[in-house]
Amino acid sequence: MQHCNDLFYLWVTVCVQVSELNVNGDLLATFTDVSVPWHLSADSEGHVFVADCGNHRILLLTGQLQLQRVIVDTDSQVKPWQPTRLYYNDLTSQLYVVHHSAQQTVSFIEPDVISQLRLR
């Protein structure tokens, strides 16, 4: 579970969905176009980054869990590529990604790329 701006984001790998809950536990939104949502991270502006491990991609969702953009997918990475952990750093505007390929590695997506993705 991830907390951001008094909202909680819950990813349920077995049920294959990402859900948004308020502080009272009320369901606000659900996103189901994922396969094994392994981890997520949210920024202070309400964007949600999802490690969609089963589809080998990272998604950028709005605060209402609407798909804004596919950030990284198998077409742009060495296969097999499976993102398993995400951490968005608001101070540096970098998205850190832990993924499994030949070995477990950590990479990050540059701040200017993130800001461009949000504008589209």
C-alpha positions as CSV (number, residue, x, y, z in Angstrom):
1,M,0.0,0.0,0.0
2,Q,1.3,3.5,-0.9
3,H,0.1,6.7,0.8
4,C,0.1,10.1,-0.9
5,N,-2.0,13.3,-0.3
6,D,-4.4,11.5,2.1
7,L,-5.1,8.8,-0.5
8,F,-4.0,5.2,-0.4
9,Y,-3.1,3.2,-3.4
10,L,-3.4,-0.6,-3.2
11,W,-2.1,-3.0,-5.7
12,V,-3.5,-6.5,-5.6
13,T,-1.5,-8.9,-7.6
14,V,-3.9,-11.8,-7.3
15,C,-6.9,-9.8,-8.3
16,V,-4.9,-8.0,-11.0
17,Q,-5.9,-4.4,-10.2
18,V,-4.8,-1.1,-8.7
19,S,-7.2,0.6,-6.4
20,E,-7.4,4.1,-4.8
21,L,-8.9,4.4,-1.3
22,N,-9.5,7.5,0.8
23,V,-8.4,7.6,4.5
24,N,-11.8,6.0,5.5
25,G,-11.1,3.0,3.3
26,D,-13.8,4.0,0.7
27,L,-13.0,2.8,-2.8
28,L,-12.5,5.8,-5.1
29,A,-11.2,4.3,-8.3
30,T,-9.9,1.0,-9.8
31,F,-7.6,0.3,-12.7
32,T,-7.7,-3.2,-14.1
33,D,-5.6,-3.1,-17.4
34,V,-2.6,-4.7,-15.6
35,S,-1.1,-8.1,-15.2
36,V,0.7,-8.7,-12.0
37,P,1.0,-5.1,-10.7
38,W,4.1,-5.7,-8.6
39,H,4.6,-2.2,-7.1
40,L,3.7,1.4,-7.4
41,S,4.8,4.9,-6.4
42,A,2.9,8.2,-6.4
43,D,4.3,11.7,-6.6
44,S,3.1,14.8,-4.8
45,E,1.0,15.9,-7.8
46,G,-1.1,12.8,-7.6
47,H,0.4,10.8,-10.6
48,V,0.7,7.1,-10.0
49,F,3.5,5.0,-11.5
50,V,2.8,1.3,-11.7
51,A,5.2,-1.6,-12.2
52,D,3.1,-3.8,-14.4
53,C,5.4,-6.8,-14.2
54,G,3.2,-9.2,-16.1
55,N,3.0,-7.0,-19.1
56,H,6.7,-5.9,-18.8
57,R,5.9,-2.2,-18.6
58,I,5.7,0.9,-16.4
59,L,2.4,2.9,-16.5
60,L,1.7,6.5,-15.6
61,L,-1.8,6.9,-14.3
62,T,-3.6,10.1,-13.3
63,G,-4.7,10.5,-9.7
64,Q,-8.1,9.1,-10.6
65,L,-6.3,5.9,-12.0
66,Q,-6.9,6.7,-15.6
67,L,-4.1,5.6,-18.0
68,Q,-2.1,8.6,-19.0
69,R,0.8,6.9,-20.7
70,V,2.9,3.7,-21.0
71,I,6.3,4.9,-19.9
72,V,8.4,1.9,-20.6
73,D,7.5,-1.4,-22.2
74,T,9.2,-4.5,-23.7
75,D,9.7,-2.7,-27.1
76,S,12.1,-0.3,-25.5
77,Q,14.0,-2.7,-23.2
78,V,16.0,-5.8,-23.3
79,K,13.7,-8.8,-23.0
80,P,12.7,-10.3,-20.6
81,W,12.3,-7.1,-18.6
82,Q,10.1,-7.1,-15.5
83,P,9.8,-4.0,-13.3
84,T,9.4,-5.1,-9.7
85,R,9.9,-2.0,-7.6
86,L,9.4,1.7,-8.2
87,Y,10.3,4.8,-6.1
88,Y,9.6,8.3,-7.2
89,N,11.7,11.0,-5.5
90,D,9.9,14.3,-5.4
91,L,13.1,16.2,-4.6
92,T,15.0,15.1,-7.7
93,S,12.0,14.2,-9.9
94,Q,13.5,10.9,-10.7
95,L,11.7,7.6,-11.0
96,Y,13.9,4.7,-9.7
97,V,13.1,1.3,-11.1
98,V,14.2,-2.1,-9.9
99,H,13.8,-4.7,-12.6
100,H,14.9,-8.2,-13.4
101,S,16.7,-9.0,-16.6
102,A,19.8,-11.1,-16.7
103,Q,20.3,-9.8,-13.1
104,Q,18.5,-7.5,-10.8
105,T,19.4,-3.9,-11.7
106,V,18.3,-0.4,-10.7
107,S,17.9,2.3,-13.2
108,F,16.1,5.7,-13.2
109,I,14.1,7.8,-15.6
110,E,15.4,11.3,-15.9
111,P,13.3,14.3,-14.6
112,D,12.9,16.0,-18.0
113,V,11.5,12.7,-19.4
114,I,9.0,12.5,-16.5
115,S,7.8,16.1,-17.0
116,Q,7.4,15.6,-20.7
117,L,5.3,12.5,-20.2
118,R,2.9,14.3,-17.8
119,L,2.3,17.1,-20.4
120,R,1.2,14.7,-23.2
